[in-house]
Amino acid sequence: MHPATAFRETDPARLAALVAERGLALIIGVEAGRPLAAHAPVLLGKGWLRFHLSRANPLAAALAASGHALAVVTGPETYVSPDWYGLADQVPTWNYLSAEIEGPVRALDRAGTAALLDALSAVFEARLAPKPAWTRAKMSPGRFEAMLGGVAGFEMTVQRLEGVRKLSQNRPAEAQASLARALEQVGGEDASALARLTGEG
């Protein structure tokens, strides 16, 4: 978490929108004092975060043992050249959006894990419309059930949801406008997204 309060994001709606838009989190746990991490698709609801890992991933056993996790979702991000501010004595930096979700986790049972996988595919397949949605009904009989044994589903009770909204809010409005124009010129999805947000705080 960025220590500067100017960049702290605590708006639950903004954070939930970022998590929903990105859909992928870095899940972090600890085993014997050693950090472990893995990327996983996530669903955030009212007070909970659900995700799954390969049962063979050491993080799955670590989370089951420790019962606590941190999930980090990274949004648009881009390098910022000091030249773009139009101010003297600036240094390079990085602007970005992120969300951190932390809390106790519990392992889902087989039925809960299957329901999670169905929910995840429904959410992300819907983004591909008008493509007909994939469902496990398209799989050979018994194949999904056989694969389910290799999946560890988890539900986190969200105790902390906060993030970073670093958009050069600590610079004058003129410098922010100059940065937004430069980012538009750079182009690319992330730079353009941050250009649109710069100046909104």
VENGI-V326896 format. One record per backbone hydrogen bond with DSSP energy under -0.5 kcal/mol. NH is the residue of the N-H (numbers start at 1). CO is the residue of the C=O. If there is no record, write none. Layout:
# VENGI-V326896
<<NH:CO> <NH:CO>>
This chain:
# VENGI-V326896
<<7:4> <8:5> <9:163> <10:8> <12:10> <15:11> <16:12> <17:13> <18:14> <19:15> <20:16> <21:17> <22:18> <23:19> <25:40> <26:72> <27:25> <27:38> <28:70> <29:36> <31:34> <34:31> <36:29> <38:27> <40:25> <42:23> <43:50> <45:43> <45:48> <47:45> <48:45> <49:156> <50:43> <51:154> <52:41> <53:152> <55:150> <57:54> <60:57> <61:57> <62:58> <63:59> <64:60> <65:61> <66:62> <67:63> <69:103> <70:28> <71:101> <72:26> <73:99> <74:72> <75:97> <78:95> <80:93> <84:81> <85:82> <86:83> <87:82> <93:80> <95:78> <96:166> <97:76> <98:164> <99:73> <100:162> <101:71> <102:160> <103:69> <105:67> <106:155> <108:153> <113:109> <114:110> <115:111> <116:112> <117:113> <118:114> <119:115> <120:116> <121:117> <122:118> <123:119> <124:120> <125:121> <126:122> <127:123> <128:125> <129:126> <131:128> <138:135> <139:136> <143:140> <144:140> <146:142> <147:143> <148:144> <149:145> <149:146> <150:147> <151:148> <152:53> <153:151> <154:51> <155:106> <156:49> <157:104> <158:47> <158:156> <159:102> <159:157> <160:102> <162:100> <163:9> <164:98> <165:7> <166:96> <167:165> <171:168> <176:172> <177:173> <178:174> <179:175> <180:176> <181:177> <182:178> <183:179> <184:180> <185:181> <186:182> <187:183> <192:188> <193:189> <194:190> <195:191> <196:192> <197:193> <198:194> <200:197>>
